[in-house]
């Protein structure tokens, strides 16, 4: 479980650093994947930066219940992405679904090790 937690958090960091940098600099690939710079894209950037910061903090502290909460939110939004976007053919949708699978595996191992992390 501990290794999977580290891998999930490192995956977040490895993906989100270049994505956030691309959104901040308005890189051509970010325009192709996320569209033109808009307030909505700025809101998405703030969500991504929050997940990135939380991932760094959780990598340092590795509290399984907190990691479970972060991964649960990510899994939900990543699975909802193709419904919101209306396609499975966008590179962001494809990567989100792949990451959701990995985070689901980590979450299942956390639940198996400590029980339902959302119970007191």
N, CA, C and O atoms as a Tinker XYZ file with bonds, in Angstrom:
   480  protein
     1  N      0.823000   -1.188000    0.000000    73     2
     2  CA     0.000000    0.000000    0.000000    64     1     3
     3  C      0.869000    1.255000    0.000000    63     2     4     5
     4  O      0.594000    2.199000   -0.740000    81     3
     5  N      1.908000    1.271000    0.819000    73     3     6
     6  CA     2.736000    2.476000    0.933000    64     5     7
     7  C      3.404000    2.823000   -0.389000    63     6     8     9
     8  O      3.488000    3.997000   -0.752000    81     7
     9  N      3.881000    1.816000   -1.113000    73     7    10
    10  CA     4.502000    2.077000   -2.414000    64     9    11
    11  C      3.482000    2.606000   -3.414000    63    10    12    13
    12  O      3.779000    3.516000   -4.188000    81    11
    13  N      2.275000    2.034000   -3.399000    73    11    14
    14  CA     1.241000    2.510000   -4.314000    64    13    15
    15  C      0.859000    3.959000   -4.014000    63    14    16    17
    16  O      0.618000    4.746000   -4.930000    81    15
    17  N      0.807000    4.304000   -2.736000    73    15    18
    18  CA     0.528000    5.695000   -2.370000    64    17    19
    19  C      1.600000    6.606000   -2.956000    63    18    20    21
    20  O      1.288000    7.632000   -3.560000    81    19
    21  N      2.851000    6.233000   -2.777000    73    19    22
    22  CA     3.953000    7.040000   -3.315000    64    21    23
    23  C      3.846000    7.123000   -4.837000    63    22    24    25
    24  O      4.013000    8.200000   -5.409000    81    23
    25  N      3.568000    5.988000   -5.503000    73    23    26
    26  CA     3.470000    5.994000   -6.959000    64    25    27
    27  C      2.320000    6.874000   -7.440000    63    26    28    29
    28  O      2.474000    7.610000   -8.414000    81    27
    29  N      1.164000    6.807000   -6.767000    73    27    30
    30  CA     0.029000    7.642000   -7.168000    64    29    31
    31  C      0.346000    9.121000   -6.996000    63    30    32    33
    32  O      0.021000    9.933000   -7.862000    81    31
    33  N      0.975000    9.469000   -5.890000    73    31    34
    34  CA     1.316000   10.870000   -5.651000    64    33    35
    35  C      2.385000   11.345000   -6.632000    63    34    36    37
    36  O      2.309000   12.465000   -7.137000    81    35
    37  N      3.382000   10.501000   -6.905000    73    35    38
    38  CA     4.407000   10.853000   -7.895000    64    37    39
    39  C      3.811000   10.962000   -9.299000    63    38    40    41
    40  O      4.236000   11.801000  -10.094000    81    39
    41  N      2.830000   10.116000   -9.602000    73    39    42
    42  CA     2.147000   10.209000  -10.890000    64    41    43
    43  C      1.445000   11.560000  -11.015000    63    42    44    45
    44  O      1.536000   12.218000  -12.052000    81    43
    45  N      0.742000   11.973000   -9.954000    73    43    46
    46  CA     0.115000   13.297000   -9.963000    64    45    47
    47  C      1.145000   14.385000  -10.237000    63    46    48    49
    48  O      0.936000   15.258000  -11.079000    81    47
    49  N      2.253000   14.320000   -9.518000    73    47    50
    50  CA     3.290000   15.345000   -9.647000    64    49    51
    51  C      3.900000   15.327000  -11.052000    63    50    52    53
    52  O      4.079000   16.375000  -11.672000    81    51
    53  N      4.215000   14.136000  -11.543000    73    51    54
    54  CA     4.841000   14.006000  -12.863000    64    53    55
    55  C      3.932000   14.509000  -13.983000    63    54    56    57
    56  O      4.414000   15.061000  -14.972000    81    55
    57  N      2.646000   14.324000  -13.834000    73    55    58
    58  CA     1.702000   14.778000  -14.858000    64    57    59
    59  C      1.388000   16.260000  -14.688000    63    58    60    61
    60  O      1.330000   17.003000  -15.668000    81    59
    61  N      1.187000   16.686000  -13.454000    73    59    62
    62  CA     0.687000   18.042000  -13.228000    64    61    63
    63  C      1.740000   19.140000  -13.387000    63    62    64    65
    64  O      1.386000   20.264000  -13.743000    81    63
    65  N      2.992000   18.860000  -13.141000    73    63    66
    66  CA     4.014000   19.904000  -13.344000    64    65    67
    67  C      4.031000   20.364000  -14.804000    63    66    68    69
    68  O      3.921000   21.564000  -15.057000    81    67
    69  N      4.166000   19.449000  -15.776000    73    67    70
    70  CA     4.162000   19.942000  -17.159000    64    69    71
    71  C      2.802000   20.476000  -17.612000    63    70    72    73
    72  O      2.743000   21.423000  -18.395000    81    71
    73  N      1.719000   19.883000  -17.130000    73    71    74
    74  CA     0.390000   20.372000  -17.520000    64    73    75
    75  C      0.188000   21.796000  -17.005000    63    74    76    77
    76  O     -0.240000   22.674000  -17.755000    81    75
    77  N      0.493000   22.024000  -15.739000    73    75    78
    78  CA     0.345000   23.371000  -15.182000    64    77    79
    79  C      1.264000   24.364000  -15.889000    63    78    80    81
    80  O      0.861000   25.488000  -16.188000    81    79
    81  N      2.490000   23.945000  -16.150000    73    79    82
    82  CA     3.426000   24.824000  -16.869000    64    81    83
    83  C      2.888000   25.155000  -18.254000    63    82    84    85
    84  O      2.978000   26.300000  -18.698000    81    83
    85  N      2.334000   24.168000  -18.935000    73    83    86
    86  CA     1.763000   24.399000  -20.257000    64    85    87
    87  C      0.572000   25.329000  -20.228000    63    86    88    89
    88  O      0.412000   26.167000  -21.115000    81    87
    89  N     -0.269000   25.187000  -19.209000    73    87    90
    90  CA    -1.428000   26.072000  -19.078000    64    89    91
    91  C     -0.995000   27.491000  -18.723000    63    90    92    93
    92  O     -1.550000   28.462000  -19.238000    81    91
    93  N     -0.014000   27.607000  -17.854000    73    91    94
    94  CA     0.474000   28.927000  -17.438000    64    93    95
    95  C      1.123000   29.662000  -18.623000    63    94    96    97
    96  O      0.907000   30.859000  -18.813000    81    95
    97  N      1.914000   28.937000  -19.409000    73    95    98
    98  CA     2.639000   29.563000  -20.528000    64    97    99
    99  C      1.816000   29.578000  -21.811000    63    98   100   101
   100  O      2.267000   30.099000  -22.831000    81    99
   101  N      0.620000   29.015000  -21.768000    73    99   102
   102  CA    -0.259000   28.934000  -22.942000    64   101   103
   103  C      0.435000   28.212000  -24.097000    63   102   104   105
   104  O      0.374000   28.642000  -25.248000    81   103
   105  N      1.096000   27.101000  -23.757000    73   103   106
   106  CA     1.797000   26.297000  -24.762000    64   105   107
   107  C      0.834000   25.842000  -25.857000    63   106   108   109
   108  O     -0.358000   25.652000  -25.610000    81   107
   109  N      1.351000   25.673000  -27.040000    73   107   110
   110  CA     0.517000   25.277000  -28.173000    64   109   111
   111  C     -0.195000   23.964000  -27.890000    63   110   112   113
   112  O     -1.377000   23.826000  -28.201000    81   111
   113  N      0.513000   22.986000  -27.297000    73   111   114
   114  CA    -0.135000   21.700000  -27.011000    64   113   115
   115  C     -1.257000   21.867000  -25.991000    63   114   116   117
   116  O     -2.241000   21.129000  -26.035000    81   115
   117  N     -1.124000   22.831000  -25.068000    73   115   118
   118  CA    -2.202000   23.029000  -24.089000    64   117   119
   119  C     -3.424000   23.639000  -24.761000    63   118   120   121
   120  O     -4.555000   23.336000  -24.380000    81   119
   121  N     -3.213000   24.487000  -25.750000    73   119   122
   122  CA    -4.343000   25.032000  -26.507000    64   121   123
   123  C     -5.065000   23.920000  -27.264000    63   122   124   125
   124  O     -6.295000   23.897000  -27.323000    81   123
   125  N     -4.293000   23.001000  -27.840000    73   123   126
   126  CA    -4.902000   21.900000  -28.593000    64   125   127
   127  C     -5.690000   20.967000  -27.680000    63   126   128   129
   128  O     -6.729000   20.444000  -28.083000    81   127
   129  N     -5.210000   20.751000  -26.455000    73   127   130
   130  CA    -5.860000   19.811000  -25.527000    64   129   131
   131  C     -6.921000   20.463000  -24.651000    63   130   132   133
   132  O     -7.944000   19.847000  -24.352000    81   131
   133  N     -6.682000   21.716000  -24.234000    73   131   134
   134  CA    -7.551000   22.384000  -23.268000    64   133   135
   135  C     -8.313000   23.573000  -23.850000    63   134   136   137
   136  O     -9.160000   24.157000  -23.173000    81   135
   137  N     -8.018000   23.937000  -25.102000    73   135   138
   138  CA    -8.666000   25.077000  -25.717000    64   137   139
   139  C     -7.913000   26.366000  -25.420000    63   138   140   141
   140  O     -6.881000   26.379000  -24.749000    81   139
   141  N     -8.468000   27.432000  -25.943000    73   139   142
   142  CA    -7.863000   28.752000  -25.750000    64   141   143
   143  C     -7.898000   29.148000  -24.274000    63   142   144   145
   144  O     -8.693000   28.616000  -23.498000    81   143
   145  N     -7.040000   30.076000  -23.900000    73   143   146
   146  CA    -7.011000   30.590000  -22.530000    64   145   147
   147  C     -8.332000   31.312000  -22.243000    63   146   148   149
   148  O     -8.684000   32.283000  -22.913000    81   147
   149  N     -9.046000   30.820000  -21.244000    73   147   150
   150  CA   -10.330000   31.385000  -20.835000    64   149   151
   151  C    -10.385000   31.376000  -19.317000    63   150   152   153
   152  O     -9.545000   30.743000  -18.678000    81   151
   153  N    -11.356000   32.066000  -18.726000    73   151   154
   154  CA   -11.514000   31.968000  -17.271000    64   153   155
   155  C    -11.738000   30.515000  -16.818000    63   154   156   157
   156  O    -11.246000   30.118000  -15.762000    81   155
   157  N    -12.466000   29.734000  -17.597000    73   155   158
   158  CA   -12.701000   28.331000  -17.223000    64   157   159
   159  C    -11.391000   27.547000  -17.181000    63   158   160   161
   160  O    -11.179000   26.722000  -16.293000    81   159
   161  N    -10.526000   27.810000  -18.138000    73   159   162
   162  CA    -9.223000   27.134000  -18.133000    64   161   163
   163  C     -8.388000   27.587000  -16.948000    63   162   164   165
   164  O     -7.620000   26.796000  -16.401000    81   163
   165  N     -8.520000   28.846000  -16.539000    73   163   166
   166  CA    -7.839000   29.339000  -15.340000    64   165   167
   167  C     -8.350000   28.644000  -14.085000    63   166   168   169
   168  O     -7.574000   28.332000  -13.181000    81   167
   169  N     -9.649000   28.404000  -14.034000    73   167   170
   170  CA   -10.221000   27.670000  -12.897000    64   169   171
   171  C     -9.677000   26.251000  -12.880000    63   170   172   173
   172  O     -9.320000   25.744000  -11.817000    81   171
   173  N     -9.608000   25.604000  -14.029000    73   171   174
   174  CA    -9.034000   24.254000  -14.116000    64   173   175
   175  C     -7.580000   24.260000  -13.648000    63   174   176   177
   176  O     -7.147000   23.350000  -12.940000    81   175
   177  N     -6.834000   25.282000  -14.043000    73   175   178
   178  CA    -5.443000   25.395000  -13.594000    64   177   179
   179  C     -5.378000   25.480000  -12.073000    63   178   180   181
   180  O     -4.515000   24.852000  -11.459000    81   179
   181  N     -6.271000   26.242000  -11.461000    73   179   182
   182  CA    -6.243000   26.347000   -9.993000    64   181   183
   183  C     -6.568000   25.010000   -9.336000    63   182   184   185
   184  O     -6.002000   24.683000   -8.292000    81   183
   185  N     -7.466000   24.237000   -9.929000    73   183   186
   186  CA    -7.764000   22.896000   -9.407000    64   185   187
   187  C     -6.521000   22.012000   -9.544000    63   186   188   189
   188  O     -6.146000   21.311000   -8.605000    81   187
   189  N     -5.890000   22.050000  -10.715000    73   187   190
   190  CA    -4.680000   21.254000  -10.925000    64   189   191
   191  C     -3.564000   21.655000   -9.964000    63   190   192   193
   192  O     -2.874000   20.792000   -9.421000    81   191
   193  N     -3.382000   22.954000   -9.751000    73   191   194
   194  CA    -2.350000   23.405000   -8.811000    64   193   195
   195  C     -2.669000   22.933000   -7.388000    63   194   196   197
   196  O     -1.759000   22.581000   -6.638000    81   195
   197  N     -3.935000   22.924000   -7.017000    73   195   198
   198  CA    -4.331000   22.433000   -5.689000    64   197   199
   199  C     -3.998000   20.958000   -5.531000    63   198   200   201
   200  O     -3.482000   20.542000   -4.494000    81   199
   201  N     -4.290000   20.174000   -6.547000    73   199   202
   202  CA    -3.974000   18.739000   -6.507000    64   201   203
   203  C     -2.460000   18.543000   -6.461000    63   202   204   205
   204  O     -1.969000   17.664000   -5.752000    81   203
   205  N     -1.726000   19.352000   -7.207000    73   203   206
   206  CA    -0.265000   19.261000   -7.208000    64   205   207
   207  C      0.303000   19.567000   -5.826000    63   206   208   209
   208  O      1.141000   18.818000   -5.323000    81   207
   209  N     -0.138000   20.644000   -5.217000    73   207   210
   210  CA     0.349000   21.015000   -3.880000    64   209   211
   211  C     -0.035000   19.949000   -2.860000    63   210   212   213
   212  O      0.781000   19.563000   -2.023000    81   211
   213  N     -1.280000   19.472000   -2.929000    73   211   214
   214  CA    -1.723000   18.422000   -2.006000    64   213   215
   215  C     -0.889000   17.160000   -2.188000    63   214   216   217
   216  O     -0.560000   16.486000   -1.211000    81   215
   217  N     -0.548000   16.840000   -3.423000    73   215   218
   218  CA     0.265000   15.647000   -3.678000    64   217   219
   219  C      1.655000   15.782000   -3.068000    63   218   220   221
   220  O      2.173000   14.829000   -2.486000    81   219
   221  N      2.264000   16.960000   -3.198000    73   219   222
   222  CA     3.572000   17.187000   -2.567000    64   221   223
   223  C      3.464000   17.052000   -1.044000    63   222   224   225
   224  O      4.299000   16.400000   -0.417000    81   223
   225  N      2.447000   17.661000   -0.457000    73   223   226
   226  CA     2.274000   17.596000    1.002000    64   225   227
   227  C      2.033000   16.161000    1.468000    63   226   228   229
   228  O      2.612000   15.721000    2.462000    81   227
   229  N      1.183000   15.441000    0.752000    73   227   230
   230  CA     0.884000   14.062000    1.142000    64   229   231
   231  C      2.067000   13.136000    0.906000    63   230   232   233
   232  O      2.210000   12.123000    1.591000    81   231
   233  N      2.907000   13.472000   -0.047000    73   231   234
   234  CA     4.130000   12.694000   -0.249000    64   233   235
   235  C      5.035000   12.833000    0.967000    63   234   236   237
   236  O      5.725000   11.889000    1.352000    81   235
   237  N      5.025000   14.011000    1.563000    73   235   238
   238  CA     5.834000   14.251000    2.763000    64   237   239
   239  C      5.216000   13.585000    3.989000    63   238   240   241
   240  O      5.939000   13.022000    4.811000    81   239
   241  N      3.897000   13.640000    4.124000    73   239   242
   242  CA     3.244000   13.153000    5.348000    64   241   243
   243  C      2.621000   11.765000    5.211000    63   242   244   245
   244  O      2.503000   11.049000    6.205000    81   243
   245  N      2.229000   11.378000    4.024000    73   243   246
   246  CA     1.712000   10.032000    3.706000    64   245   247
   247  C      0.632000    9.537000    4.652000    63   246   248   249
   248  O      0.701000    8.407000    5.134000    81   247
   249  N     -0.334000   10.346000    4.915000    73   247   250
   250  CA    -1.486000    9.950000    5.726000    64   249   251
   251  C     -2.477000    9.240000    4.800000    63   250   252   253
   252  O     -3.084000    9.880000    3.941000    81   251
   253  N     -2.650000    7.902000    4.967000    73   251   254
   254  CA    -3.487000    7.142000    4.035000    64   253   255
   255  C     -4.920000    7.664000    3.892000    63   254   256   257
   256  O     -5.466000    7.662000    2.789000    81   255
   257  N     -5.525000    8.102000    4.976000    73   255   258
   258  CA    -6.905000    8.615000    4.872000    64   257   259
   259  C     -6.968000    9.888000    4.037000    63   258   260   261
   260  O     -7.915000   10.078000    3.274000    81   259
   261  N     -5.992000   10.744000    4.168000    73   259   262
   262  CA    -5.949000   11.966000    3.369000    64   261   263
   263  C     -5.660000   11.648000    1.905000    63   262   264   265
   264  O     -6.249000   12.249000    1.007000    81   263
   265  N     -4.760000   10.708000    1.670000    73   263   266
   266  CA    -4.478000   10.278000    0.300000    64   265   267
   267  C     -5.749000    9.686000   -0.314000    63   266   268   269
   268  O     -6.062000    9.954000   -1.474000    81   267
   269  N     -6.476000    8.886000    0.460000    73   267   270
   270  CA    -7.722000    8.286000   -0.037000    64   269   271
   271  C     -8.726000    9.359000   -0.431000    63   270   272   273
   272  O     -9.416000    9.220000   -1.441000    81   271
   273  N     -8.813000   10.414000    0.346000    73   271   274
   274  CA    -9.744000   11.499000    0.020000    64   273   275
   275  C     -9.339000   12.178000   -1.287000    63   274   276   277
   276  O    -10.182000   12.402000   -2.156000    81   275
   277  N     -8.058000   12.506000   -1.429000    73   275   278
   278  CA    -7.584000   13.146000   -2.651000    64   277   279
   279  C     -7.827000   12.251000   -3.863000    63   278   280   281
   280  O     -8.355000   12.707000   -4.878000    81   279
   281  N     -7.445000   10.985000   -3.759000    73   279   282
   282  CA    -7.589000   10.080000   -4.899000    64   281   283
   283  C     -9.060000    9.853000   -5.244000    63   282   284   285
   284  O     -9.404000    9.727000   -6.419000    81   283
   285  N     -9.921000    9.799000   -4.244000    73   283   286
   286  CA   -11.351000    9.607000   -4.500000    64   285   287
   287  C    -11.920000   10.754000   -5.325000    63   286   288   289
   288  O    -12.660000   10.531000   -6.283000    81   287
   289  N    -11.574000   11.971000   -4.953000    73   287   290
   290  CA   -12.044000   13.138000   -5.709000    64   289   291
   291  C    -11.492000   13.091000   -7.132000    63   290   292   293
   292  O    -12.216000   13.364000   -8.090000    81   291
   293  N    -10.239000   12.753000   -7.267000    73   291   294
   294  CA    -9.641000   12.673000   -8.595000    64   293   295
   295  C    -10.308000   11.608000   -9.454000    63   294   296   297
   296  O    -10.587000   11.840000  -10.631000    81   295
   297  N    -10.563000   10.452000   -8.876000    73   295   298
   298  CA   -11.194000    9.365000   -9.629000    64   297   299
   299  C    -12.561000    9.808000  -10.132000    63   298   300   301
   300  O    -12.905000    9.572000  -11.290000    81   299
   301  N    -13.336000   10.447000   -9.271000    73   299   302
   302  CA   -14.675000   10.890000   -9.673000    64   301   303
   303  C    -14.588000   11.885000  -10.823000    63   302   304   305
   304  O    -15.280000   11.728000  -11.830000    81   303
   305  N    -13.744000   12.907000  -10.686000    73   303   306
   306  CA   -13.708000   13.910000  -11.757000    64   305   307
   307  C    -13.098000   13.350000  -13.030000    63   306   308   309
   308  O    -13.498000   13.743000  -14.126000    81   307
   309  N    -12.142000   12.444000  -12.911000    73   307   310
   310  CA   -11.527000   11.878000  -14.103000    64   309   311
   311  C    -12.491000   10.967000  -14.859000    63   310   312   313
   312  O    -12.490000   10.945000  -16.090000    81   311
   313  N    -13.303000   10.224000  -14.134000    73   311   314
   314  CA   -14.299000    9.372000  -14.789000    64   313   315
   315  C    -15.417000   10.220000  -15.394000    63   314   316   317
   316  O    -16.002000    9.845000  -16.410000    81   315
   317  N    -15.710000   11.352000  -14.778000    73   315   318
   318  CA   -16.751000   12.248000  -15.299000    64   317   319
   319  C    -16.279000   13.042000  -16.515000    63   318   320   321
   320  O    -17.103000   13.583000  -17.253000    81   319
   321  N    -14.977000   13.119000  -16.733000    73   319   322
   322  CA   -14.436000   13.946000  -17.814000    64   321   323
   323  C    -15.007000   13.606000  -19.191000    63   322   324   325
   324  O    -15.426000   14.522000  -19.899000    81   323
   325  N    -15.047000   12.328000  -19.610000    73   323   326
   326  CA   -15.593000   12.065000  -20.952000    64   325   327
   327  C    -17.073000   12.450000  -21.072000    63   326   328   329
   328  O    -17.536000   12.824000  -22.149000    81   327
   329  N    -17.797000   12.357000  -19.980000    73   327   330
   330  CA   -19.198000   12.771000  -20.006000    64   329   331
   331  C    -19.304000   14.286000  -20.183000    63   330   332   333
   332  O    -20.152000   14.772000  -20.931000    81   331
   333  N    -18.448000   15.019000  -19.497000    73   331   334
   334  CA   -18.468000   16.477000  -19.587000    64   333   335
   335  C    -17.954000   16.970000  -20.934000    63   334   336   337
   336  O    -18.474000   17.940000  -21.485000    81   335
   337  N    -16.936000   16.304000  -21.461000    73   335   338
   338  CA   -16.327000   16.724000  -22.717000    64   337   339
   339  C    -17.128000   16.199000  -23.918000    63   338   340   341
   340  O    -17.155000   16.827000  -24.977000    81   339
   341  N    -17.770000   15.061000  -23.743000    73   339   342
   342  CA   -18.586000   14.491000  -24.813000    64   341   343
   343  C    -17.836000   13.604000  -25.784000    63   342   344   345
   344  O    -18.345000   13.276000  -26.856000    81   343
   345  N    -16.619000   13.212000  -25.410000    73   343   346
   346  CA   -15.831000   12.342000  -26.283000    64   345   347
   347  C    -14.801000   11.568000  -25.469000    63   346   348   349
   348  O    -14.400000   11.972000  -24.378000    81   347
   349  N    -14.392000   10.446000  -26.038000    73   347   350
   350  CA   -13.291000    9.676000  -25.464000    64   349   351
   351  C    -12.000000    9.920000  -26.257000    63   350   352   353
   352  O    -10.956000    9.356000  -25.929000    81   351
   353  N    -12.068000   10.751000  -27.291000    73   351   354
   354  CA   -10.950000   10.910000  -28.221000    64   353   355
   355  C    -10.041000   12.088000  -27.911000    63   354   356   357
   356  O     -9.113000   12.356000  -28.673000    81   355
   357  N    -10.277000   12.788000  -26.831000    73   355   358
   358  CA    -9.418000   13.894000  -26.415000    64   357   359
   359  C     -8.262000   13.322000  -25.598000    63   358   360   361
   360  O     -8.488000   12.443000  -24.767000    81   359
   361  N     -7.026000   13.794000  -25.808000    73   359   362
   362  CA    -5.884000   13.250000  -25.056000    64   361   363
   363  C     -6.016000   13.435000  -23.544000    63   362   364   365
   364  O     -5.541000   12.596000  -22.779000    81   363
   365  N     -6.649000   14.513000  -23.107000    73   363   366
   366  CA    -6.849000   14.726000  -21.669000    64   365   367
   367  C     -7.799000   13.668000  -21.111000    63   366   368   369
   368  O     -7.572000   13.141000  -20.022000    81   367
   369  N     -8.850000   13.359000  -21.848000    73   367   370
   370  CA    -9.809000   12.341000  -21.418000    64   369   371
   371  C     -9.113000   10.992000  -21.301000    63   370   372   373
   372  O     -9.283000   10.280000  -20.311000    81   371
   373  N     -8.337000   10.648000  -22.307000    73   371   374
   374  CA    -7.646000    9.348000  -22.309000    64   373   375
   375  C     -6.681000    9.247000  -21.132000    63   374   376   377
   376  O     -6.664000    8.237000  -20.429000    81   375
   377  N     -5.878000   10.286000  -20.914000    73   375   378
   378  CA    -4.924000   10.230000  -19.796000    64   377   379
   379  C     -5.653000   10.234000  -18.459000    63   378   380   381
   380  O     -5.234000    9.550000  -17.526000    81   379
   381  N     -6.742000   10.997000  -18.354000    73   379   382
   382  CA    -7.515000   10.999000  -17.107000    64   381   383
   383  C     -8.032000    9.614000  -16.766000    63   382   384   385
   384  O     -7.970000    9.196000  -15.610000    81   383
   385  N     -8.538000    8.899000  -17.757000    73   383   386
   386  CA    -9.077000    7.559000  -17.493000    64   385   387
   387  C     -7.968000    6.589000  -17.084000    63   386   388   389
   388  O     -8.170000    5.755000  -16.201000    81   387
   389  N     -6.805000    6.693000  -17.717000    73   387   390
   390  CA    -5.681000    5.834000  -17.332000    64   389   391
   391  C     -5.221000    6.110000  -15.906000    63   390   392   393
   392  O     -4.961000    5.183000  -15.138000    81   391
   393  N     -5.124000    7.380000  -15.561000    73   391   394
   394  CA    -4.724000    7.751000  -14.200000    64   393   395
   395  C     -5.788000    7.315000  -13.197000    63   394   396   397
   396  O     -5.456000    6.883000  -12.093000    81   395
   397  N     -7.054000    7.424000  -13.569000    73   395   398
   398  CA    -8.137000    6.988000  -12.677000    64   397   399
   399  C     -8.035000    5.499000  -12.362000    63   398   400   401
   400  O     -8.295000    5.081000  -11.234000    81   399
   401  N     -7.657000    4.703000  -13.354000    73   399   402
   402  CA    -7.483000    3.257000  -13.125000    64   401   403
   403  C     -6.379000    3.033000  -12.098000    63   402   404   405
   404  O     -6.552000    2.265000  -11.152000    81   403
   405  N     -5.243000    3.706000  -12.286000    73   403   406
   406  CA    -4.124000    3.531000  -11.356000    64   405   407
   407  C     -4.512000    3.983000   -9.945000    63   406   408   409
   408  O     -4.236000    3.284000   -8.970000    81   407
   409  N     -5.150000    5.148000   -9.838000    73   407   410
   410  CA    -5.551000    5.651000   -8.522000    64   409   411
   411  C     -6.608000    4.752000   -7.871000    63   410   412   413
   412  O     -6.640000    4.627000   -6.646000    81   411
   413  N     -7.459000    4.134000   -8.666000    73   411   414
   414  CA    -8.458000    3.203000   -8.120000    64   413   415
   415  C     -7.773000    2.001000   -7.480000    63   414   416   417
   416  O     -8.182000    1.539000   -6.415000    81   415
   417  N     -6.738000    1.503000   -8.127000    73   415   418
   418  CA    -5.981000    0.381000   -7.561000    64   417   419
   419  C     -5.366000    0.797000   -6.225000    63   418   420   421
   420  O     -5.452000    0.060000   -5.243000    81   419
   421  N     -4.748000    1.974000   -6.191000    73   419   422
   422  CA    -4.166000    2.474000   -4.937000    64   421   423
   423  C     -5.236000    2.603000   -3.865000    63   422   424   425
   424  O     -5.029000    2.185000   -2.725000    81   423
   425  N     -6.378000    3.176000   -4.221000    73   423   426
   426  CA    -7.463000    3.364000   -3.261000    64   425   427
   427  C     -7.967000    2.031000   -2.723000    63   426   428   429
   428  O     -8.254000    1.917000   -1.531000    81   427
   429  N     -8.078000    1.036000   -3.570000    73   427   430
   430  CA    -8.524000   -0.288000   -3.116000    64   429   431
   431  C     -7.533000   -0.894000   -2.126000    63   430   432   433
   432  O     -7.940000   -1.534000   -1.157000    81   431
   433  N     -6.243000   -0.697000   -2.363000    73   431   434
   434  CA    -5.234000   -1.202000   -1.423000    64   433   435
   435  C     -5.279000   -0.440000   -0.092000    63   434   436   437
   436  O     -5.082000   -1.031000    0.970000    81   435
   437  N     -5.536000    0.861000   -0.152000    73   435   438
   438  CA    -5.682000    1.632000    1.091000    64   437   439
   439  C     -6.866000    1.103000    1.880000    63   438   440   441
   440  O     -6.755000    0.861000    3.082000    81   439
   441  N     -7.998000    0.922000    1.214000    73   439   442
   442  CA    -9.195000    0.420000    1.901000    64   441   443
   443  C     -8.947000   -0.955000    2.490000    63   442   444   445
   444  O     -9.387000   -1.252000    3.601000    81   443
   445  N     -8.241000   -1.795000    1.745000    73   443   446
   446  CA    -7.952000   -3.144000    2.238000    64   445   447
   447  C     -7.057000   -3.099000    3.471000    63   446   448   449
   448  O     -7.219000   -3.904000    4.388000    81   447
   449  N     -6.119000   -2.164000    3.496000    73   447   450
   450  CA    -5.162000   -2.080000    4.610000    64   449   451
   451  C     -5.756000   -1.435000    5.843000    63   450   452   453
   452  O     -5.477000   -1.877000    6.958000    81   451
   453  N     -6.575000   -0.394000    5.675000    73   451   454
   454  CA    -7.041000    0.343000    6.851000    64   453   455
   455  C     -8.551000    0.345000    6.989000    63   454   456   457
   456  O     -9.083000    0.963000    7.912000    81   455
   457  N     -9.239000   -0.318000    6.112000    73   455   458
   458  CA   -10.707000   -0.287000    6.154000    64   457   459
   459  C    -11.194000    0.952000    5.423000    63   458   460   461
   460  O    -10.405000    1.685000    4.828000    81   459
   461  N    -12.483000    1.177000    5.472000    73   459   462
   462  CA   -13.064000    2.337000    4.806000    64   461   463
   463  C    -12.482000    3.609000    5.409000    63   462   464   465
   464  O    -12.720000    3.890000    6.584000    81   463
   465  N    -11.726000    4.382000    4.638000    73   463   466
   466  CA   -11.048000    5.561000    5.188000    64   465   467
   467  C    -12.002000    6.706000    5.523000    63   466   468   469
   468  O    -11.585000    7.704000    6.111000    81   467
   469  N    -13.267000    6.574000    5.158000    73   467   470
   470  CA   -14.210000    7.650000    5.385000    64   469   471
   471  C    -15.045000    7.419000    6.656000    63   470   472   473
   472  O    -15.877000    8.249000    7.021000    81   471
   473  N    -14.815000    6.299000    7.309000    73   471   474
   474  CA   -15.448000    6.036000    8.609000    64   473   475
   475  C    -14.574000    6.537000    9.721000    63   474   476   477
   476  O    -13.354000    6.612000    9.577000    81   475
   477  N    -15.187000    6.880000   10.828000    73   475   478
   478  CA   -14.399000    7.290000   12.006000    64   477   479
   479  C    -13.809000    6.077000   12.676000    63   478   480
   480  O    -13.114000    6.205000   13.684000    81   479
